[in-house]
Amino acid sequence: MTIIAVNEEAGKASSDPLVSHLARRGIAARVQRLTADRGNVQGTSLSIAAESNIGLLVMGGYGHSRLQERILGGVTRGMFGSMSVPR
């Protein structure tokens, strides 16, 4: 299993507890940490999914204010609009 962590900040939410949680259940997972510009998070994630031949992509999603989403766009909406793997 591959965990894709984009723009993960030290000291904030981390993928490490997820790796530990999965390991306790016998699931080996590796983390691929990436940095991407705000407007390219979905493209970067989908590129890794394609390169790694990932057959299923599970991700968390949350929203911002409507104004912020309208001006800057949203990763979750962008992913749904351009996904090429099952979700």
C-alpha positions as CSV (number, residue, x, y, z in Angstrom):
1,M,0.0,0.0,0.0
2,T,1.2,3.5,-0.8
3,I,0.2,6.5,1.1
4,I,0.6,9.7,-0.9
5,A,1.3,12.7,1.4
6,V,1.3,16.0,-0.4
7,N,2.7,19.1,1.3
8,E,2.8,17.4,4.7
9,E,4.0,19.9,7.3
10,A,6.2,18.9,10.2
11,G,4.5,19.1,13.5
12,K,1.0,19.1,12.0
13,A,-1.2,16.2,10.7
14,S,1.1,13.5,9.7
15,S,0.8,10.2,7.7
16,D,3.0,8.4,10.3
17,P,0.0,7.5,12.6
18,L,-1.8,6.0,9.6
19,V,1.2,3.9,8.8
20,S,1.4,2.7,12.4
21,H,-2.4,2.0,12.5
22,L,-2.2,-0.1,9.3
23,A,0.9,-2.0,10.6
24,R,-1.0,-3.0,13.8
25,R,-3.5,-4.6,11.4
26,G,-0.8,-6.4,9.4
27,I,-0.9,-4.0,6.4
28,A,2.5,-2.8,5.2
29,A,2.4,0.7,3.9
30,R,5.0,3.1,2.6
31,V,4.7,6.9,2.5
32,Q,5.5,8.8,-0.6
33,R,5.9,12.4,0.5
34,L,5.7,15.1,-2.2
35,T,5.6,18.9,-2.5
36,A,3.4,20.5,-5.0
37,D,2.1,24.0,-5.8
38,R,-1.5,24.5,-4.5
39,G,-2.8,24.4,-8.0
40,N,-1.1,21.2,-8.9
41,V,-1.9,18.9,-5.9
42,Q,-4.4,16.8,-7.8
43,G,-2.1,16.5,-10.9
44,T,0.8,15.4,-8.7
45,S,-1.3,12.9,-6.9
46,L,-2.7,11.4,-10.1
47,S,0.7,11.2,-11.6
48,I,2.0,9.2,-8.7
49,A,-1.1,7.0,-8.9
50,A,-0.5,6.3,-12.6
51,E,3.3,5.8,-12.2
52,S,2.8,3.4,-9.3
53,N,-0.1,1.5,-11.1
54,I,-2.4,2.3,-8.2
55,G,-5.8,0.7,-8.8
56,L,-7.8,2.4,-6.1
57,L,-7.4,5.9,-4.7
58,V,-8.9,6.8,-1.3
59,M,-8.5,10.3,0.0
60,G,-9.9,12.6,2.6
61,G,-11.6,15.8,1.5
62,Y,-12.7,19.0,3.0
63,G,-14.0,22.3,1.8
64,H,-13.0,25.9,2.2
65,S,-15.2,28.9,2.0
66,R,-17.1,29.3,-1.2
67,L,-15.2,32.5,-2.0
68,Q,-11.8,30.8,-1.5
69,E,-12.9,27.8,-3.5
70,R,-14.1,30.0,-6.3
71,I,-10.9,32.1,-6.4
72,L,-8.3,29.4,-5.7
73,G,-10.1,26.3,-6.7
74,G,-10.3,23.1,-4.6
75,V,-8.2,19.9,-4.6
76,T,-11.2,17.7,-3.9
77,R,-13.3,19.1,-6.7
78,G,-10.3,19.0,-9.0
79,M,-9.7,15.3,-8.2
80,F,-13.3,14.4,-9.0
81,G,-13.1,16.3,-12.2
82,S,-9.9,14.6,-13.5
83,M,-9.8,11.2,-11.8
84,S,-8.6,8.3,-14.0
85,V,-8.6,5.6,-11.2
86,P,-11.5,4.2,-9.2
87,R,-12.6,6.2,-6.2
